[in-house]
Amino acid sequence: MNRALGVSIVLLACAGALRAQPAVAVRAATAPTLDGRDDDEVWRNAPVVDGFLEYQPRVGGAPRFRTEVKVAYDDRALYVFARMYDPAPDSIVALLSRRDVRTNSDHFKVVLDSYHDRRTGYEFAVNPVGVKRDFLVYNDTNEDGTWDAIWDVVTRIDSLGWTAEYRLPFSQFRFPARETHTFGLMFVREIARTGERLSWPLFRQDAQGFISQAGELTGLERIPSPRRLEVTPYVLTKSTTRFDGIGGASHPQQSTVGADLKMGLASNLTLDAAVNPDFGQVEADPSLLNLSAFEPYFEERRPFFLEGAGIFAFRNFCDDIDSGCRGLFYSRRIGRAPQLVGRYGDAGSPQQSTILGAAKITGRTRGGLSVGLLDVATERMVGSQDRTIEPMTNHAVVRLQQDLAKGQSGIGAMVTAVNRSLDEWTSPWLRREAYTGGIDGRHRFGGRNYEATFSLSGSVVRGSAASVLQLQTDGVHRYQRPDDRLSVDSTRTALTGLAQRVSLSKFGGGITRFQFVYQRFTPGYETNDLGFQSRADEQIARGWYAFQLLQPTSYYRRAFINTNIGTNWSASGLNTWNSVNTNWHIELPNQWGAHWGLTVQSLAPAYDDRVARGGPAIRVPRGFNYFVGVEGDGRRVVIPTLFVGGKRADEGHTSSFWVEPSLQFRASSRFSASLNASWQHAETGSQWVRNRTDSVSGAPQWLFAPLDQTTFSSSVRLNFTATPTLSLQMWGQPYLTSGDYDRLMVPAAPRAARYADRWRVLAEDGGGFQFREWRSNVVARWEYRPGSTLFLVWQHGRSGYEDLSGRFAFGPEMHDLFGLPPDNSFLLKVSYWFNP
């Protein structure tokens, strides 16, 4: 950046700061009529906020189109009127979609920090045809898009541009009880056809934080504490058709009622409760054939657990550069598939555990203490011959976070507890109780551009000796490995462990960013009863350094250049992984995107102590992988994307190539579609197959084989939106993969550098596999009144696995996929929101 340009940006930023005087709200004697017009008396008298500045692509630039906003209030609600001037109203981009789905439209957003703590807030966004989106913001920057408030907005497109008139009930957000209030406030406008984003006050993307950059709203006096009681009862009818694979079919039907409750316990504490909750309209997880040594991580999709989830995050165990995200609370453990269905179940056994009831208290006190309490009970699930496949279980979480130094520092604590009612069927396999607890802290300094964090947590699980033995030898712990310092104790009835983490980050100021992290997990650390943990017995060190070029030039609009370096060890010091990576992401002047990345692994010798599933650590071969991609201009009717990548390692014995094209298409303002595909061919030099005992010597054998695998998957989405409250969505995903093993091998010298020295080939053929799966959802959604919805859902699936050798053939594979027995579910759910 040249000196003159830098000075100009500073002057513009200072000018924006001078103009960003507090906005003033006026009390309305009569509530304005929501019609998108400013002819109500209150709008004629309200002060105008008009000091908008461009923050993207030009930081602090003068906007080409004027924006004016006015704010009013009464005892029940906050009102906002926004006028977005545009000299070409017929060119305003206004696309229909379902609520909370972002399109490449013009948008206007109101951001409120009603606590005025500069860390939490609420966002209310709308586009010119009235499609609403709302978010809860926590930790200054994190958006929770699952939060849905009950609010109204009316938009109009006219000869001057477009308008948005809001009614935001005070019952939908929280604030302390006092005579006079000052809220944090920010307005954001997006102009789709030019790619410009404006804000009041100026939002600087090169500074840390979002809510902390808000201006102020004053003039709010004598707002009564709203009565917050919301009840949403529902009725559900579900019909399922399931085939048993031998020609028979069953058609179980189920009807049930339930309710969700939201009640204000105080001006800043809210109780959310659910009785017999249902999550039937939720989209299925993506298909996956997992050949790794670790459990896959799936995102939470259920609204009850998603809303307000940020307060329950033990933040220091999840970050962008730690691919094995470990958290003390992983809500997918609640209502999971019964853990012993494979041992005691049959074709008619339940596929999910039933949640009997759930309650959650969240809020924030005037002194800056954030509170989160969660308690959920799940029912005993029964398999064949009345044997328990999942015991009755109670899950509890307590999370406290106290802000210090006006939000620049903070300290927190978290405790989780799982208690199971075990019986003779479950006691040998599941733990009776599991507890975790920890403290974490953060401190910002250097003008809020730098942040240091720490955390310390511990775990204890108790159960029968058989269940703790099973825990010691599972994929997380592997105490039975022959070449480490750990040993299995078959008499233990408890397992304990500790974890620590420290980090130093720079997230603002100038064009550079960095983060350095160190984490350590002792061998006995265990959080998987209610958290997510890939493995214990590990130390992690990561470094990330980046250049963020946010000021546009003739070569790019924005550019992000990242470099990562990392390494892992076991707790005893064995290096298990190391790599160096760089990845570049550039938005070009025509708003196309260009991406590329390169990773080199095992620059220093590394040994995988999990790949043999309890066997010896095996050398991780040196190699590299890469990707290159382009993305089309998001403003166009057709948006193409193409990514390709590959890998080469282990003296050429391991290699892969993949390609992922996608296409987004919008035929009209109401109809959109997307098609994503992925094809990969991979040759793996040593894929674990199974473990066995040698029939002659009685010694354990860890069997591997070279694997030739081809995988195809695709995702098709069709969206039709009749109105912002009535929509139809269709999603389908085929997943096909075939693998062919070569001759079986056993480790000869597992830590040898050369491939030929590492393995001894046996005379046995490894066989192969074919896996095919189809998953789809069709969802019709109608919000027939604010907060009240009707869902009509069809879920369809097919799945089949065979131990067959053979090369991948797309046509026959697809034919065989749709010849598999189908599973169908039809669901009708009607809910009604009322606020007595």
C-alpha positions in Angstrom: 0.0 0.0 0.0 1.5 3.4 -0.9 1.8 6.2 1.7 -0.8 8.5 0.1 -3.4 5.8 -0.1 -2.8 4.8 3.5 -3.2 8.4 4.7 -6.4 8.8 2.7 -7.9 5.7 4.3 -7.0 7.0 7.8 -8.6 10.4 7.0 -11.7 8.7 5.7 -11.9 6.5 8.8 -11.5 9.5 11.1 -14.2 11.4 9.2 -16.5 8.4 9.5 -15.8 8.3 13.2 -16.6 12.0 13.6 -19.9 11.6 11.7 -20.9 8.5 13.7 -22.5 10.4 16.5 -25.1 8.4 18.5 -28.3 7.7 16.7 -31.4 9.0 18.6 -34.7 7.1 18.9 -37.9 9.1 19.4 -40.9 7.9 21.3 -43.9 7.2 19.1 -47.3 8.4 20.5 -48.9 6.1 18.0 -47.2 3.0 16.6 -46.4 3.5 12.9 -48.3 1.5 10.3 -46.0 -1.1 8.8 -46.5 -0.4 5.0 -43.0 0.6 3.9 -43.9 4.3 3.7 -42.6 7.1 5.9 -45.8 9.1 6.0 -46.5 8.4 9.7 -46.2 11.3 12.1 -43.3 9.7 14.0 -41.2 9.4 10.9 -41.7 13.1 10.1 -40.1 14.0 13.4 -37.4 11.4 13.8 -33.7 12.4 13.3 -32.0 11.0 10.2 -29.0 8.7 10.3 -27.2 9.1 7.0 -23.4 8.9 7.6 -22.9 5.6 5.8 -19.5 4.7 4.5 -18.4 1.9 2.2 -16.5 -0.9 3.9 -16.2 -3.3 0.9 -14.5 -3.2 -1.4 -13.1 0.3 -0.5 -12.5 0.8 3.2 -14.0 4.1 4.2 -15.0 5.1 0.6 -17.9 7.5 -0.1 -20.9 5.5 -1.2 -22.4 6.1 -4.6 -26.0 5.7 -3.3 -27.4 7.5 -0.3 -29.0 5.7 2.6 -31.2 7.3 5.4 -32.5 5.6 8.5 -34.8 6.7 11.3 -35.5 5.0 14.7 -38.5 5.2 17.0 -40.0 3.1 19.9 -42.9 2.7 22.2 -43.6 0.5 25.2 -43.7 -2.7 23.1 -41.3 -2.4 20.2 -38.4 -0.7 18.4 -39.3 0.7 14.9 -36.8 1.3 12.1 -37.4 3.0 8.8 -34.7 2.7 6.1 -34.6 4.4 2.7 -32.1 2.9 0.3 -31.8 5.3 -2.6 -31.1 3.8 -6.0 -31.2 5.7 -9.4 -32.1 2.5 -11.2 -35.0 0.9 -9.3 -35.6 -1.6 -12.0 -32.0 -3.0 -11.5 -32.4 -3.6 -7.8 -31.7 -7.3 -7.2 -34.6 -8.8 -5.3 -34.7 -12.7 -5.2 -37.2 -14.8 -3.3 -36.0 -17.6 -0.9 -37.1 -19.3 2.2 -36.5 -17.5 5.5 -32.9 -17.4 6.7 -31.6 -18.4 3.2 -29.2 -15.9 1.8 -29.4 -15.0 -1.9 -27.3 -12.6 -4.0 -29.9 -9.8 -3.4 -29.7 -6.3 -2.1 -30.0 -6.4 1.7 -30.4 -4.1 4.7 -29.5 -5.2 8.2 -30.2 -3.8 11.7 -27.7 -4.9 14.3 -28.6 -4.3 18.0 -26.4 -4.8 21.1 -29.1 -4.4 23.6 -26.9 -5.4 26.5 -24.4 -2.7 25.3 -21.6 -5.1 26.3 -19.9 -5.0 22.9 -19.9 -8.8 22.7 -23.4 -10.0 22.1 -26.0 -8.8 19.7 -28.9 -9.5 17.3 -29.1 -9.0 13.6 -32.3 -8.5 11.5 -31.8 -8.5 7.8 -34.2 -8.2 4.9 -34.0 -8.0 1.1 -36.2 -5.9 -1.2 -39.0 -8.5 -1.5 -39.3 -9.1 2.3 -37.2 -12.3 2.8 -36.1 -12.2 6.4 -32.9 -13.4 8.1 -31.9 -13.1 11.7 -28.9 -14.0 13.8 -27.8 -14.1 17.4 -24.2 -12.9 17.8 -21.9 -14.0 20.6 -18.2 -13.6 21.4 -18.3 -10.4 19.3 -18.0 -12.2 16.0 -19.8 -15.5 15.9 -23.2 -15.6 14.2 -25.8 -18.2 15.2 -28.1 -18.4 12.2 -30.5 -20.8 13.8 -31.9 -18.2 16.2 -35.4 -17.2 15.0 -37.2 -14.2 16.5 -40.8 -13.1 15.9 -40.6 -9.7 14.2 -42.2 -7.9 11.3 -40.8 -6.0 8.3 -42.5 -4.5 5.2 -40.5 -3.6 2.1 -41.3 -1.6 -1.0 -39.6 -0.8 -4.3 -40.5 2.6 -5.7 -39.2 5.3 -7.9 -36.5 6.4 -5.5 -35.1 2.9 -4.7 -36.5 0.7 -1.9 -37.5 0.9 1.7 -37.7 -1.4 4.7 -39.9 -0.6 7.8 -39.3 -2.8 10.8 -41.1 -3.6 14.0 -38.8 -5.4 16.5 -40.7 -6.4 19.7 -38.7 -5.8 22.9 -39.8 -9.3 24.0 -37.4 -10.8 21.4 -34.2 -9.5 22.8 -32.7 -9.0 26.2 -31.6 -6.0 28.2 -31.2 -5.1 31.8 -34.0 -3.3 33.7 -33.2 0.4 34.1 -34.8 3.8 33.4 -32.6 4.9 30.5 -31.0 2.6 28.0 -28.2 2.9 25.4 -28.1 0.1 22.9 -25.2 -0.7 20.5 -26.4 -0.1 16.9 -25.1 -0.7 13.4 -26.8 -0.5 10.0 -25.5 -2.5 7.0 -26.5 -2.1 3.4 -25.5 -4.5 0.5 -25.9 -3.6 -3.1 -25.7 -6.8 -5.1 -25.2 -5.5 -8.7 -22.2 -3.4 -7.7 -20.8 -5.7 -5.0 -20.7 -2.7 -2.6 -21.3 -3.0 1.2 -22.0 0.1 3.3 -22.4 0.6 7.0 -23.1 3.1 9.8 -20.7 3.4 11.6 -17.8 2.3 9.4 -17.2 -1.5 9.9 -13.5 -2.2 9.5 -12.8 -5.7 8.4 -9.1 -5.2 9.2 -10.0 -4.7 12.9 -10.9 -7.5 15.4 -14.6 -7.9 16.3 -18.0 -7.0 14.9 -20.4 -6.1 17.6 -17.6 -4.1 19.4 -17.5 -1.7 16.3 -21.2 -0.7 16.6 -22.3 2.8 17.3 -24.8 3.8 19.9 -28.6 4.3 20.0 -29.8 6.8 22.7 -33.1 8.3 23.7 -34.6 5.0 25.0 -36.4 5.9 28.2 -38.8 4.0 30.6 -39.1 0.8 28.5 -41.1 -1.6 30.6 -39.8 -5.1 31.0 -41.7 -7.2 28.4 -43.7 -10.2 29.4 -41.9 -13.1 27.6 -43.9 -16.3 27.5 -44.1 -18.1 24.2 -45.6 -21.6 23.7 -45.4 -23.6 20.4 -47.4 -26.8 20.6 -47.2 -29.2 17.7 -49.0 -32.2 16.3 -47.0 -34.8 14.3 -48.0 -37.7 12.1 -45.4 -40.0 10.7 -45.7 -43.0 8.4 -42.7 -45.2 7.5 -42.1 -48.0 5.0 -39.1 -50.2 5.7 -38.0 -53.3 3.9 -36.1 -56.0 5.8 -34.0 -57.0 2.8 -35.6 -60.5 2.3 -38.8 -59.4 0.7 -40.8 -58.3 3.7 -41.9 -54.8 4.6 -43.3 -53.1 7.6 -45.3 -49.8 7.7 -45.1 -48.4 11.2 -47.1 -45.3 11.9 -46.7 -42.8 14.7 -48.7 -39.8 15.9 -47.6 -37.6 18.7 -47.9 -34.2 20.3 -45.3 -32.0 21.9 -44.5 -28.4 22.7 -41.7 -25.9 22.9 -41.7 -23.3 25.6 -39.8 -20.0 25.8 -40.2 -18.0 29.0 -38.5 -15.0 30.5 -37.3 -15.8 34.0 -36.0 -12.3 34.4 -35.2 -9.4 32.2 -32.1 -11.1 31.0 -32.6 -14.9 31.5 -34.7 -17.1 29.3 -35.9 -20.7 29.8 -36.3 -22.9 26.7 -38.0 -26.2 27.2 -39.2 -29.0 24.9 -41.6 -31.8 25.8 -41.4 -34.8 23.5 -39.3 -32.8 20.9 -39.3 -33.8 17.3 -36.7 -33.1 14.6 -38.3 -34.8 11.6 -37.9 -32.0 9.1 -34.1 -32.0 9.5 -32.0 -32.9 6.5 -30.1 -36.1 6.6 -26.3 -36.3 7.2 -24.1 -36.7 4.1 -23.2 -40.3 3.1 -19.8 -41.5 4.1 -17.8 -44.8 4.1 -15.3 -44.3 6.9 -12.0 -46.2 6.4 -10.0 -44.1 8.9 -9.2 -44.9 12.5 -11.3 -42.1 13.8 -15.0 -41.3 14.3 -16.4 -38.8 11.7 -17.7 -35.5 12.9 -21.2 -34.4 11.8 -22.7 -31.0 12.3 -25.7 -30.5 14.6 -28.9 -29.7 12.6 -31.6 -29.8 15.3 -33.0 -26.3 16.1 -33.4 -26.8 19.9 -29.7 -27.6 20.2 -28.5 -25.1 17.6 -30.2 -22.0 19.0 -27.9 -20.4 21.5 -25.2 -23.1 21.0 -22.4 -20.5 21.2 -22.8 -20.1 25.0 -22.1 -23.8 25.5 -18.9 -23.8 23.5 -15.7 -24.5 25.5 -14.0 -22.3 23.0 -10.4 -23.2 23.5 -10.8 -26.7 22.1 -12.1 -25.7 18.7 -10.4 -23.4 16.2 -9.9 -23.0 12.4 -6.5 -24.7 12.3 -7.3 -27.7 14.5 -8.9 -30.2 12.2 -9.8 -32.5 15.1 -12.2 -30.2 16.8 -12.6 -31.4 20.4 -15.3 -30.0 22.5 -16.6 -30.8 26.0 -20.2 -30.6 24.6 -21.2 -32.3 21.3 -25.0 -32.2 21.2 -25.2 -35.1 18.7 -24.5 -37.4 21.6 -28.0 -36.7 22.8 -30.7 -38.7 20.9 -27.9 -40.7 19.2 -28.4 -44.0 17.5 -28.6 -46.7 20.2 -25.0 -47.6 21.1 -25.8 -51.4 21.4 -28.1 -51.8 18.5 -25.5 -53.8 16.7 -25.1 -56.2 19.6 -28.7 -56.7 20.8 -30.8 -55.1 18.0 -32.7 -56.5 15.0 -34.3 -55.1 11.9 -37.2 -53.7 13.9 -35.1 -52.0 16.5 -35.3 -48.2 17.0 -32.7 -46.2 14.9 -32.6 -43.2 17.3 -32.9 -42.7 21.0 -36.1 -40.9 22.1 -35.7 -37.6 23.9 -38.3 -37.4 26.6 -37.7 -33.8 27.5 -35.2 -31.0 27.4 -34.7 -27.7 29.2 -32.2 -24.9 28.6 -31.6 -21.6 30.5 -29.5 -18.9 28.9 -28.9 -15.3 29.6 -26.5 -12.6 30.7 -26.5 -10.6 33.9 -26.0 -6.8 34.1 -22.5 -7.5 35.5 -21.4 -9.4 32.3 -21.9 -13.0 33.5 -23.2 -15.3 30.7 -25.1 -18.3 32.0 -26.0 -21.5 30.1 -27.7 -24.5 31.8 -28.9 -27.6 29.8 -30.6 -30.8 31.0 -32.0 -33.5 28.7 -33.4 -36.9 29.5 -33.5 -39.8 26.9 -35.7 -42.9 27.2 -34.5 -46.5 27.5 -34.5 -48.1 24.1 -35.2 -51.8 23.7 -34.0 -54.3 21.0 -34.7 -57.9 20.4 -35.9 -60.1 23.3 -36.4 -57.0 25.5 -32.7 -56.4 25.8 -31.5 -52.8 26.3 -29.7 -51.2 23.4 -29.6 -47.7 25.0 -30.3 -47.1 28.7 -32.3 -44.2 30.2 -29.8 -41.4 30.4 -29.6 -37.9 31.8 -27.3 -35.3 30.2 -26.4 -32.0 31.9 -24.3 -29.0 31.0 -23.4 -25.9 33.0 -21.5 -23.1 31.4 -20.5 -19.7 33.0 -18.5 -16.9 31.4 -17.6 -13.7 33.1 -16.5 -10.6 31.1 -13.8 -8.5 32.6 -12.2 -5.1 31.6 -15.3 -4.0 29.6 -15.3 -7.2 27.6 -11.6 -7.2 26.7 -10.9 -10.1 29.1 -12.9 -12.9 30.4 -12.9 -16.2 32.4 -15.2 -19.1 32.2 -16.0 -22.5 33.6 -17.9 -25.5 32.3 -19.1 -28.8 33.7 -20.8 -31.7 31.9 -22.4 -34.8 33.4 -23.8 -38.0 32.0 -25.6 -40.6 34.2 -27.0 -43.8 32.8 -29.4 -46.3 34.4 -27.5 -49.5 33.5 -28.7 -53.1 33.6 -27.2 -56.5 32.9 -27.2 -55.9 29.1 -25.5 -52.5 29.2 -23.2 -52.6 32.2 -20.4 -54.5 30.4 -20.2 -52.0 27.5 -21.3 -48.5 28.7 -20.0 -46.3 31.5 -22.4 -45.6 34.4 -21.3 -42.0 34.8 -19.0 -39.5 33.0 -18.0 -36.0 34.1 -15.9 -33.3 32.6 -15.0 -29.9 33.9 -12.8 -27.0 32.9 -11.9 -23.4 33.1 -10.9 -21.1 30.3 -9.8 -17.5 29.9 -9.0 -14.8 27.3 -7.4 -11.4 27.2 -7.3 -8.9 24.3 -4.5 -6.3 24.2 -2.6 -4.1 21.8 -5.7 -2.1 20.8 -7.9 -5.2 20.8 -5.8 -6.6 17.9 -4.1 -9.4 19.9 -5.7 -12.1 22.0 -4.2 -14.7 24.4 -6.3 -17.7 25.7 -5.9 -20.6 27.9 -7.9 -23.6 29.1 -7.5 -26.5 31.5 -10.0 -29.3 31.8 -10.3 -32.8 33.3 -12.4 -35.9 32.9 -13.5 -38.9 34.9 -15.6 -41.9 33.8 -16.7 -44.7 36.0 -18.3 -48.1 35.3 -17.8 -51.8 35.5 -14.3 -53.2 34.9 -15.5 -54.6 31.6 -16.7 -51.3 30.4 -13.5 -49.5 31.4 -11.4 -52.2 29.8 -13.4 -51.6 26.6 -12.7 -47.9 26.9 -8.9 -48.4 27.4 -8.7 -50.4 24.1 -11.0 -48.3 21.9 -9.9 -46.0 19.1 -9.5 -43.0 21.3 -7.0 -44.5 23.8 -5.4 -47.8 22.4 -3.6 -48.7 25.6 -2.9 -52.1 24.1 -0.3 -50.8 21.6 2.9 -53.0 21.8 5.4 -50.2 21.3 4.4 -47.5 23.8 4.6 -46.9 27.5 1.0 -47.6 28.2 -0.5 -50.9 29.6 -4.0 -52.2 29.9 -5.4 -52.7 33.4 -8.4 -55.1 33.3 -9.3 -54.3 37.0 -9.8 -50.6 36.6 -13.3 -49.2 37.2 -12.5 -45.6 36.4 -10.4 -43.6 33.9 -9.2 -40.0 34.4 -7.3 -37.5 32.4 -6.4 -33.8 31.8 -6.1 -31.5 28.9 -4.5 -28.1 28.5 -4.4 -25.4 25.8 -2.8 -22.0 25.3 -2.9 -19.8 22.3 -1.7 -16.4 21.1 -3.4 -14.7 18.1 -3.5 -11.5 16.1 -6.9 -10.9 14.5 -6.8 -7.2 13.7 -4.6 -4.3 12.8 -2.7 -4.0 9.4 -2.7 -6.8 6.9 -1.1 -9.6 8.9 -2.8 -12.2 11.1 -1.4 -15.1 13.0 -2.2 -17.7 15.6 0.0 -20.1 17.6 -1.6 -22.9 19.6 -0.3 -25.6 21.9 -2.6 -28.4 23.2 -2.0 -31.5 25.3 -4.2 -34.5 26.2 -3.1 -37.2 28.6 -3.8 -40.8 27.7 -6.8 -41.1 30.0 -8.6 -38.0 28.9 -12.1 -38.9 27.8 -15.0 -36.7 26.8 -17.0 -38.7 24.3 -20.0 -39.5 26.5 -21.1 -35.9 25.9 -18.3 -34.3 23.9 -16.3 -35.0 20.8 -12.8 -36.3 20.9 -10.9 -38.1 18.2 -8.0 -39.3 20.3 -6.2 -38.9 23.6 -2.5 -39.2 24.4 -1.6 -36.3 22.1 0.3 -33.0 22.0 -0.5 -30.5 19.3 1.5 -27.5 18.1 0.1 -25.2 15.3 1.2 -22.0 13.7 -0.8 -19.9 11.2 0.3 -16.7 9.5 -1.7 -14.8 7.0 -1.8 -11.7 4.8 -5.3 -10.2 4.4 -5.3 -7.7 1.5 -8.7 -6.0 1.8 -8.1 -2.8 -0.2 -9.0 -3.4 -3.9 -6.4 -2.9 -6.7 -6.5 -3.3 -10.4 -5.5 -7.0 -9.8 -7.9 -8.1 -7.1 -10.8 -7.0 -4.9 -9.6 -9.0 -1.9 -6.8 -11.6 -1.3 -6.1 -13.9 1.6 -2.7 -15.6 1.7 -2.2 -18.2 4.5 0.7 -20.3 5.7 0.3 -23.1 8.2 2.8 -25.3 10.0 1.9 -28.0 12.6 3.1 -31.1 14.3 1.7 -33.7 16.7 3.3 -36.0 19.3 2.0 -38.6 21.7 2.3 -37.6 25.3 5.5 -39.6 25.5 7.1 -37.7 22.6 6.5 -39.9 19.5 6.0 -37.6 16.5 2.8 -38.7 14.8 2.3 -36.0 12.2 3.9 -32.9 10.8 3.2 -30.7 7.7 3.6 -27.3 6.1 0.9 -25.7 4.1 0.1 -22.6 2.0 -3.2 -21.7 0.5 -4.2 -18.6 -1.4 -7.7 -17.2 -2.0 -8.2 -14.2 -4.4 -11.4 -12.4 -5.4 -10.7 -10.9 -8.8 -11.9 -7.5 -10.1 -14.7 -9.3 -12.0 -15.8 -11.0 -8.8 -14.6 -14.4 -9.8 -12.6 -16.3 -7.2 -9.3 -18.1 -7.6 -7.9 -20.6 -5.0 -4.9 -22.9 -4.7 -3.1 -24.7 -2.0 -0.1 -27.0 -1.4 0.7 -29.2 1.7 3.9 -31.2 2.3 3.8 -33.8 5.1 6.4 -35.7 7.0 9.3 -33.4 6.4 10.6 -34.9 9.7 10.0 -38.6 10.4 6.5 -39.3 11.8 4.7 -42.5 12.9 1.0 -43.1 13.0 0.2 -44.9 16.2 -3.5 -45.3 15.5 -3.6 -46.7 11.9 -3.0 -50.4 13.0 -6.0 -50.2 15.5 -4.0 -51.2 18.5 -0.9 -52.4 16.6 2.5 -50.8 16.3 3.1 -47.3 15.1 3.8 -47.2 11.4 5.9 -44.7 9.4 3.9 -41.9 7.8 5.4 -41.6 4.3 6.6 -38.2 3.0 4.4 -36.7 0.3 2.4 -33.8 -0.8 -1.2 -32.9 -1.8 -2.6 -29.9 -3.7 -5.8 -28.2 -4.9 -6.7 -25.6 -7.5 -10.1 -24.0 -7.9 -12.1 -21.2 -9.5 -15.5 -19.8 -8.6 -17.9 -17.9 -10.8 -19.3 -14.4 -10.2 -22.1 -14.8 -7.6 -24.2 -12.1 -9.3 -24.8 -14.1 -12.4 -27.8 -16.4 -13.3 -25.4 -19.3 -13.8 -22.5 -19.6 -11.3 -19.9 -22.3 -12.2 -17.3 -23.7 -9.7 -14.5 -26.2 -10.3 -11.9 -27.6 -7.9 -9.3 -30.2 -8.7 -6.7 -31.7 -6.4 -4.5 -34.7 -5.7 -1.9 -36.4 -3.6 1.4 -38.3 -4.0 3.3 -40.1 -1.3 5.2 -43.2 -0.2 7.5 -43.4 -3.2 4.5 -43.3 -5.6 2.6 -46.2 -3.9 0.0 -43.7 -2.6 -1.6 -41.3 -5.1 -5.0 -39.7 -5.8 -6.7 -37.3 -8.1 -10.1 -35.7 -7.5 -12.4 -33.3 -9.3 -15.4 -31.4 -7.8 -17.5 -29.3 -10.3 -20.6 -27.5 -9.2 -23.2 -25.3 -10.8 -25.7 -22.9 -9.3 -28.6 -21.7 -11.4 -31.4 -19.3 -10.8 -34.1 -19.4 -13.5 -36.2 -16.7 -11.9 -36.6 -14.8 -8.7 -38.6 -17.8 -7.3 -36.7 -20.9 -8.6 -33.1 -21.9 -8.0 -31.1 -25.1 -8.3 -27.6 -26.4 -7.6 -25.7 -29.4 -8.7 -22.5 -30.5 -7.0 -20.5 -33.6 -7.9 -17.3 -35.2 -6.6 -15.2 -37.9 -8.3 -12.0 -39.4 -6.8 -9.7 -42.2 -7.7 -7.2 -43.1 -5.0 -4.5 -45.7 -4.7 -3.4 -46.2 -1.1 -0.2 -48.0 -0.5 -1.2 -49.5 2.8 -4.8 -49.5 4.0 -5.7 -51.3 7.2 -8.0 -54.2 6.6 -8.5 -56.1 9.9 -6.6 -57.6 12.8 -6.4 -61.3 13.6 -4.5 -63.9 15.6 -2.0 -66.0 13.6 -3.2 -69.6 13.6 0.2 -71.1 14.0 2.1 -68.9 16.4 -0.9 -67.4 18.2 0.6 -63.9 17.8 -1.5 -60.9 16.8 -1.4 -59.9 13.1 -2.2 -56.5 11.8 -3.4 -56.9 8.2 -3.0 -54.2 5.6 -3.2 -54.1 1.8 -2.8 -51.7 -1.1 -6.2 -50.3 -2.0 -7.5 -49.1 -5.4 -10.7 -47.1 -4.7 -13.0 -44.9 -6.8 -15.7 -42.8 -5.2 -18.5 -40.7 -6.8 -21.0 -38.5 -4.9 -23.3 -35.8 -5.9 -25.7 -33.3 -4.3 -28.8 -31.9 -6.1 -30.9 -29.1 -4.7 -34.0 -27.6 -6.1 -35.7 -24.6 -4.4 -39.0 -23.0 -5.3 -40.2 -20.1 -3.2 -43.8 -19.0 -3.8 -43.7 -16.3 -1.1 -41.2 -15.5 1.7 -43.3 -17.8 3.9 -44.2 -20.7 1.5 -41.4 -22.8 -0.1 -40.6 -26.2 -1.5 -37.1 -27.7 -1.2 -35.8 -30.9 -2.7 -32.4 -32.5 -2.0 -30.9 -35.7 -3.2 -27.5 -37.3 -2.8 -26.2 -40.5 -4.5 -22.9 -41.9 -3.0 -21.0 -44.8 -4.7 -17.7 -46.2 -3.8 -15.8 -49.4 -4.8 -12.5 -50.6 -3.6 -10.2 -53.5 -4.6 -7.5 -54.7 -2.2 -4.3 -56.3 -3.5 -2.4 -58.9 -1.5 -2.5 -58.7 2.2 0.6 -57.4 4.1 1.8 -57.3 7.7 4.3 -54.8 9.1 7.9 -56.2 8.8 9.8 -53.1 10.0 6.9 -50.7 10.7 9.2 -47.7 11.2 11.3 -48.2 8.1 11.7 -45.3 5.8 11.4 -47.4 2.6 8.1 -48.9 1.5 9.6 -52.2 0.5 11.3 -52.6 3.9 8.2 -51.7 5.9 5.9 -54.5 4.7 5.9 -58.3 4.2 3.5 -59.5 1.6 1.3 -62.6 2.3 -0.1 -64.9 -0.3 -3.7 -64.0 0.5 -5.9 -61.7 -1.5 -7.5 -58.8 0.4 -10.8 -58.9 -1.4 -12.8 -55.7 -1.9 -16.0 -53.8 -1.3 -18.9 -51.9 -2.9 -21.0 -49.4 -1.0 -24.0 -47.6 -2.5 -26.3 -45.1 -0.8 -29.0 -42.7 -1.7 -30.5 -40.1 0.6 -33.1 -37.5 -0.2 -35.5 -35.0 1.4 -38.5 -33.1 0.0 -39.7 -30.4 2.4 -42.7 -28.1 1.9 -42.7 -25.3 4.5 -45.4 -22.8 5.2 -45.2 -20.2 7.9 -48.9 -19.5 7.9 -48.5 -16.9 10.7 -45.4 -15.5 12.4 -43.8 -18.2 14.4 -46.3 -20.9 13.3 -45.4 -23.4 10.6 -46.6 -26.4 8.7 -44.0 -29.0 7.4 -44.7 -31.7 5.0 -41.7 -34.0 4.5 -40.8 -37.0 2.4 -37.5 -38.7 3.4 -36.3 -41.5 1.1 -33.2 -43.6 1.4 -31.5 -46.7 0.0 -28.3 -48.3 1.2 -26.3 -51.4 0.5 -22.8 -52.8 1.3 -21.2 -55.9 -0.3 -17.8 -57.5 0.1 -17.0 -57.7 -3.6 -13.9 -57.1 -5.6 -14.1 -55.2 -8.9 -13.5 -51.9 -10.7 -15.8 -49.0 -10.4 -18.4 -48.8 -13.2 -20.7 -45.8 -12.9 -23.7 -47.1 -15.0 -24.0 -50.5 -13.3 -23.4 -48.9 -9.9 -26.3 -46.4 -10.3 -28.5 -49.2 -11.6 -27.7 -51.4 -8.6 -28.3 -48.4 -6.3 -31.9 -47.9 -7.4 -32.5 -51.6 -7.2 -31.9 -51.6 -3.4 -34.9 -51.8 -1.1 -36.1 -48.3 -0.2 -36.8 -46.7 3.2 -39.5 -44.1 3.1 -40.9 -41.8 5.7 -43.7 -39.3 5.3 -44.2 -36.7 8.0 -46.7 -33.9 8.6 -46.0 -31.5 11.4 -48.1 -28.5 12.4 -47.0 -26.0 15.1 -48.7 -22.9 16.4 -47.0 -20.1 18.1 -48.8 -17.9 20.6 -47.7 -15.3 23.2 -50.3 -15.2 25.9 
